[in-house]
Amino acid sequence: MEQNDNQDSSRRQEGLGTHGHNRRRLSRAMLGATPLLMTLHASPLKAAGANCMPSGWASGNVSRHDGPQDCGGHSPDYWSGGYDPTHASLSQNVSGQGRGGGGQLFNSASFHSHPEWRLAVESGVLFDSNYGFPGVSRGFQEEEGDLTMIGAVSASVFVLDVQGAAEREVIRYGTAALLNARYTNGYPLSERLVRDIVTDTLEHGHYETDGGDRLYPEQVYRFLENTMGLPSWGSA
């Protein structure tokens, strides 16, 4: 009987020992994770400001009291790299070809940082291609023929067959927004959303936000501009 009692006591001690060991191991794991948890808590992911989305931008000036936030996008000038649509062809914009290679246009930051964009420009990719806005059915033109992506994001006054200056700016800022959505980390607009905004505006004359607000060309380009270093509030 005494032997059985000793065996039971021994088993309880082993159980307590195993349980204690597991608790100590769990405690060490939690202590090891604490700095990471504190870091995550101290550095939360920064959410985009309300002005960075169409519905928030349209209603934010009356519904909010804080200021608009920088949405992190690059401007059309960044993406155009100094392309001048007054020259007859892309090759005339690329000075210094030969020994140095690349030329003045392709030495700009956007082409250095985004080789796919440079390749698209060198290939003459069109505005209404799958790379750009395939849902746009109107055949926009520039001086040399069908509107290219580099022509669209450059000085928009040279885009032909548009209905007023605001529509030209929708093309210019819309192209920059699409490139931001594709290549700029943290840019809040998706490629699909940018395509919807630009396509609806060019095809139907307005874009309707999730909140039911209608944005017309002037408002659309002002909204897109607001995502590129010029934060603002709009109005529906």
HUGI-V821152 format. One record per run of one state. SS is the DSSP state (~ for helix, > for strand, _ for the rest). FROM is the first residue (numbers start at 1). TO is the last residue. Records with the same first field share a line. If there is no record, write none. Layout:
BEGIN
SS: FROM-TO, FROM-TO
END
This chain:
BEGIN
_: 1-1, 43-49, 53-53, 64-75, 81-89, 94-102, 107-108, 114-114, 123-125, 127-140, 143-144, 147-147, 154-155, 159-159, 161-164, 184-190, 205-205, 209-213, 227-236
~: 2-42, 50-52, 54-63, 76-80, 90-93, 103-106, 109-113, 115-122, 149-153, 156-158, 165-183, 191-204, 217-226
>: 126-126, 141-142, 145-146, 148-148, 160-160, 206-208, 214-216
END
